[in-house]
């Protein structure tokens, strides 16, 4: 498992916990949840790039 994927999983779990707290009236948890979503979106872009690089590597190996 890639470290980027692990980071996404960890942040998403933290987001879910803070989202629940926010829905129960904790406004500070809402601020944390928003920050976590921003961090997740950055990591998703990074993971997409990693996947594309792996696909390109596999395609190049098939051509050999």
Secondary structure, DSSP 8 states (H G I E B T S, - for coil): --HHHHHHHHHHHHHHHHHHHHHTT-HHHHHHHHHHHHHHHHHHHHHHHHHHHHHHHHHHHHH-
